[in-house]
Amino acid sequence: MSKSKSSFICQACGAVYSRWQGRCDACGDWNTIVEELADSGVGAGPKSAKAGGRPVELMPLSGEIESAARIETGIVELDRVTGGGFVMGSAVLVGGDPGIGKSTLLLQAAAALASRGKRVVYVSGEEAASQIRLRAQRLGLGDRDVSLASETNVEIILATLERGPTPHLVIIDSIQTLWTDRVESAPGTVTQVRTSAQALTRFAKKSGAAVVLVGHVTKDGQIAGPRVVEHMVDAVLYFEGDTSHTFRILRGVKNRYGATDEIGVFEMTTLGLQEVSNPSALFLDQRDEGAAGSAVFAGMEGTRPLLVEIQALVAPSPLGTPRRAVVGWDSARLSMVLAVLETRCGVRIGANDIYLNVAGGLKVNEPAADLAVAAALISSLTNSPLPTDAVYFGEISLAGGVRPVVHSSLRLREAQKLGFASVVTGRLGPGDKTSGLEVSEFSSLAELVGRIAARGRKVAVED
């Protein structure tokens, strides 16, 4: 009897090795490499499948374009991120930390589509049907015509879906709980997750149903999930948030049928997730007006302008190595801004403890926040509060200059809509200026530092 060949697969990233080793060279995790049979490894298909050598029909690039049919959920924030609704025949991956609200959001979307006469199937591998009904009743959705199933075997799920009329939407919660007879490994491993996702994606393309896969992601990356199947699906949405805050952000990081980097903002309430139509007002709620170290940043998330508060605290350090604590922003970017302030502007700030926070738990990634961060740092260092009706945006160069950023007109309009009177930024183009706002344009960071320091001295003299 021939011995079955085996391979060793990292359960965190899917890397394949010929022998066992303690540390994965691809992702750097320890003790995540597990032995699996080669005929059930990554990429293995059913043993009975045969290619047959049948050629495919080649199609010309030119020709009529068929618009992708979409089904709108009626949840505006969700439809915004997906690009106008779920595309029929597409596979969508919704990832996020456990307990962040993925199941609640998708149950609300399923109920909204069912109320519009769409056929929706909700398959849960984590909860029984009675538990889903209980959650739906708590959200006020118990009377919606949504078909429920509690199953973890992929073959049984596909047989159930193919037995009746093709549903418009299929929700699989979650992909980590599924297992298939085609591979010999435990549920939740890279092999099972990938093979199950392949089968469900093929069903979506073949039947024309929109399939939504839910995947859990832990902060330490120990559970195999969305990162393994991101390349297989048509869209990847990540549900972000902090349990200490009530709002959640749905962010699109991949979308073959729409724009990426779009966000939808929701607020977690006792009745489920509620849409936030004006997220800028939410993030600026209960802002510390008149406090030193607070600056309002006019940012962009996809095509949506967003105003958030940047908070900075500069305090004398009792330690030989000052502390650097950053929440919601890139710590390497903060180091660059501090170096520019020290070298180009002559500000002695490096010997202090520095704490930086983006209020509300939002994560800001764009370089346009450099100017707001620098203004908040100088404001805290000199104990001079910034004007409460001003917003800041601009990219800082290593030479100490302030560079213009894209979508300036959208940022200005958002600031004007929320009642701000002045804007501090880099050089604007002729078409970017908006009437009704006092725009202060700086080409050098040293100019802004001088203005804030002079304001601080003026406040000290008046006191």
N, C-alpha and C positions, 0 to 999 in steps of 0.2 A: 504494500500500500504506500503510495507516494505521500511524502510529507508536505503539508500545506505551507506555502511560502508566507512569510510575514514581513511587515514593515513597521517602522516606529514613527508615529505621527504626534506632533505637538498639539495638545488639546486647546491651546490658546490662540495659535495663529495658523495651524494647518501645515506647517513645514514637515516634510517627509525625510526620514533618515534610514540608513541601512542597518544601524545598530543603536542600542539604547545609550543615552548619555544624560547626565543630570541637568544640564543647562541647554536651553534652545538657543542656537546661534542666531536665529532670525529675529526673535522678539525679546530674548534675554531672560525669559521666565525660567524658574527652577522647578524641577519635578513635575513637568507637564507633559512629558513624552511617554506615550503608552503604546504597547505592542498591539497590532491588529493584523488580521489576515490580509494578505496581499490582494486576494480576489474580492475583498470587501472594503478595500481602501478608497482613498479619494479618487474619484473619476471612474470607479468601477460601475458597470451597469448590470442589468439582469443577465443571468447566464444563458437564458433562452433567446436573447435578442441577437439578430443577425443583420449585418449591413445589406447583403444581397447584391451589392454592386449596381443598384439602379441609379442612373444619372439624374440630376436635378435639372429643372428648366431654368436657363439663364434669362434674366430680364434686363432690358436696357435701362440706363440711368434716366433718360428722358421719358416723359410720359405724364399722365394725369396724376395729380396728387390727391390722395384720399385723406380727408380730415378725420382725425381720431375722434370717435364718438365718446362723449363724456357723460357721466351721471353726477349731477350736483347734489351735494348733501343738504344744502340750505344753511350749513354752518359756515358763515362767511370767512372766518379765520382759517378753517380747514381747507376750504375751496381755494383760498388765496395761495396757500403753500403748495397745494397739488397742481396749481396752474389752471384752475377752473373746474375741478371735480376729478373723480377717479376715471381713468381711461379704461374703456372696455377691453378686456384681453391683456391687461397689464398686471404685473406683480409689484406690490409696494411693500417695503419693509419699514416698520415703525419700531424704532429702538429707544431705549431709555432705561434708567435705573429702576429696579423693582419698587413698586408702590408709588411711582411718580404720577400715575393717572392715565396710563395708556389704555387699559381696559375700559375705564370710564368714558374716555373720549370716543373710542370705537363703538361702544354700546350706544352712546348718544347718536353717533353717525348712522349706525344700523337702524335705530328707531326712526331717525329723520327720513331715511330713504324708504323705510317700510310705510311711513305715513303718506308717501308720494306714490304708493302702489308698486314699488320695486320689490323683487324677491331677494331676500337677504338671509344668509345662513351664517350663524355664529357657532363655531366649533371651539370648544374649550378643552384643553388638556389638563387644566389646573383646578377647575371648579365643576361641580355637578350642575345639572340643569336647574335644580331647585335653588342653588345658591345664586345663579345668574338671575333667576326670576326675582329673588329677594332684593338683589341690588337694583334691578330695573324698577321695582315698586318703590324703593327708597328714592329713586331719581324721578318718580312720576311717569315712568315709561312702561308700566306693566301691561297696558292695553294694546301695545304695538304688535303687528303681525310679523314677528321675527322668528325664524326656525332655529331651534337650539339643538346642539348635540354635544355630548361629552365623550370624547374618544381620542386616543393617542396613536393608533395604528394608521399609517398613511394609506395602505391598501383599502382598509374599511372606509376611511373618509372619502377616497376617490370613488369607490363603488357607490356610496350613498349619494354623492353629488351627481354622478352620471345616471342614477336611476330615474330621477324625476326631471322636470323642466330645468333648463340651465338657469341658475341664479344670476342676478345682476352683480351681487357682491358676496364674497366669501371671506370671512374673518377667521384666521387661525391664531388662537391664543393659548400657548405660545409655541414657537418653533423648537424651543429647547426640550419640550415634553414629548415631541413626536418620535416615533421609531418605525422602521420599515424592515420587512423580511429580507430585503435584498442584501443587507450588510449585517455583519456579526459584531456589533459593538453596543455599548450601553447608550440609552437615550441621553442627549445632551452633549455627546462627544462631537468632534468636528466632522467625523465621517457620517454620523446619523443626521446631523443638522444640514450638511450640504446635500446629501442624497434626498432627504425629505423635501428640501427647498427646490431641488431640481424637478422632482415629481410634481409638486404643486405649481411650479412655473410652467411646466409643459401643459398641465391641465388648463391654466389660464389662457395660454396661446391657442390651444386646440378648441376650447369651448367658447371663448370670448367673454368669460366672466372676469371681473376684477377681483384679484386675490390680494388680501392684506395679511402679511405675516407680522406677528409681534415677536420681538426679541428683547431679552433682558441683557443689560450691560452693567457689570459691577465696576466700581472704581479701580479695583486691583486687577481687573481683566481675567479673572480665573474661570469664568463661565464662557464657553464657546458660544458665540451667537452672531449678531449682525455683521461683524467684521469679516466673517467667513463667507457670507453670501451676498455682500454688497454688490459685487460685480455681476451677480446673476439676475438681479431684479432691475426693474425699470426706474424705480424711484426709491430714495432712502430718506426717511424723515426721522429726526431725532427729537424726542420729547425731553426738554430740559427744565430744571427748576430746583428749588431748594425746599426741603420740608419745613424750614423755618419761615418761609414766605408763602403767601397764598396764591401767587401767580405762577403760571407755567408758560413755557415758550416752546412752540412747535417749529422746528427749523428744518428746512429742506436743504440737504447737502448734495443730492443727486436727483435729477429729473430729466428723463429723456423726452418728455412731452411738455416741458415748461421751464421757467427760469429757476435757477438755483439761488441759494442764500436768502430766500424769502422766509419770513417768520410770521407766525400767528400767535397772538397773546391771549391767554385764558386766565381766568381767576377761579380758584378752587373754592366752592361754597358747599353748603349742606345739601344743595340740590344738584350737585355735579359741577361740571366745568362751564363757566359762563364766559361768553366772548367779551373782550375788552376792545371797544371800538377806538378809544383814544389812549393808547398805552403811554404816551408821553406824560399825560396828566397823572396816570397811575404811578409812574416812576418818580415824578416830582412831588407827589403827595407827602405832606409832613416834612418837607425839606427844611433844613436848618438855615433859614434866612438870617443874614447878618452875622453868621459865624465865620471866623477866619478858617481858610482851608477848604472852602466849598466853592466849586465852579460847575456850571451847567454846560454839558457837552452836547452839541447838535450832531448826532451821528446818523448813519444809514445802516439799515438791515435789509439787504436786498434792494427793493425799490421803495421801501418805506422809511421816511425820516423819523427819527426817534430822539427825544431829549432825555438825558439821564444826568444825575448828579454825581460828580467826581468829588470824593472826600479825601483830604490829605491831612496828616498830622505829623509835624516835624518836632521832635522833642530831644533835649540833650540826652546823650547816651552815657550811662555809667559804666559801660563795658568797653573793653579794648576794641572789639569788633562790633560796630553798630548793627542793630537789627534792621532787616528789610522784610516787611510783611505786605503782601499784595493779594488782594481779593478782587477777581473780576477783570484783571488786566495782565498783560505779559510782563513778568518780572525782568526779563532781559531788556524789554523796551524801557522800563523804568530806570535801569542802570544806564542806558544810553542817554536819557534825558538828564539824569543827574550829572553825567560826565560833561555834557554840553553846558549845563549851568555852571559847573566848576571851571571849565577850561575857557569857554568863549564869553561867559558873562561875568566872571569873577565872583560868583556867589559861593561862599564857604558853607556848604550844606552837607558834605559827605560824612562829617564826623558825628552826625545826629542819627538817632533812631527815626526811621521813616515808615509810616503806615499809610497805605493807599487802599481805598475801597470804592467800588462802583456800587452806589446805593441801590438796594432792591435785589441784589444778587445777580444782576445781568452781567453777562460776559461780553466785553468789548474787545474786538480784534483789530479794528482798522487803525492805521497810523494817524488818522485825522484827530485822534484824541490826544496827541502829543501836547498841543498848545493848552488844552484844558488842564492836563495833568501838571504842566509846568506852572500855570497860573495858580492852581490850588497849592502847590508846594511853596511857591514864593509868598502866597497869602498867609499860609500857616507859619512860615519861617519869620516873617516880619510882623505877624499878628495884625494884619490889615485886611478886614473883610472886603471881598469883591462886591461890585454893584449887584444887587439882587435881580435886576432886570436885564442882565447881559448874558449872552451865550458865547461859547468859545469853540473854535474848531480850526485845525491847521496842522500840517506835518512839519516837524522840526528836522532840519538836516544836521549832519555832523559839523558843518561849518558855522552853525548857529543861525542859519536863515530859517524863515518861515515860508514853507511852500504851499501853494494853493492845492485844494483837493477837488475831487469830482462832486457833482450834484450839489453845488453850492446854492443854487436857486431853490432847490427843494428844502434844504436845511433852513434857509432864510424864511421861507413861507411858513414852515412849521413853527419856527420861533415867533413869528408875527402872529400866528393863529392863537398861540398860547399866551399872548400879552407881553412878550419881551420887547424892549424898546431899543436895545443896542446889541451889536455883534462885534466880536473881536476875532479877526481871522487874518489870513495872508492876503496877497493881492488877488482881487476878483476881476473877472472878465467883464466887458461892457454889458453883456446880457445877463449877468448873474445878480446884479444889484436889484433890490426891491425897495420901492418907495415906502416911506413910513418908518424905516429902521435907520438908526444911526450906526453906520458901519465904520469901524476903526481897522484900517488895514496896516499890517506890520510886515516889513520885509526882513527884520532882524529880531531875534528873541531878546536881545539886550534892550531894545526899545521898550518892550512890554515889561521886562523886569524893572527898568527904571521907573516906569509909570506906576507900577504896583508899589514899589518901595517908597516913591514920593507920596503916594496916597497914605501909606502907613505912617510916615513922618508927620503928615498933616493931621491925621487922627490923633497921634500922640500929643501934638502941640495943643490941639483943641481940648483934649482931656485934662 
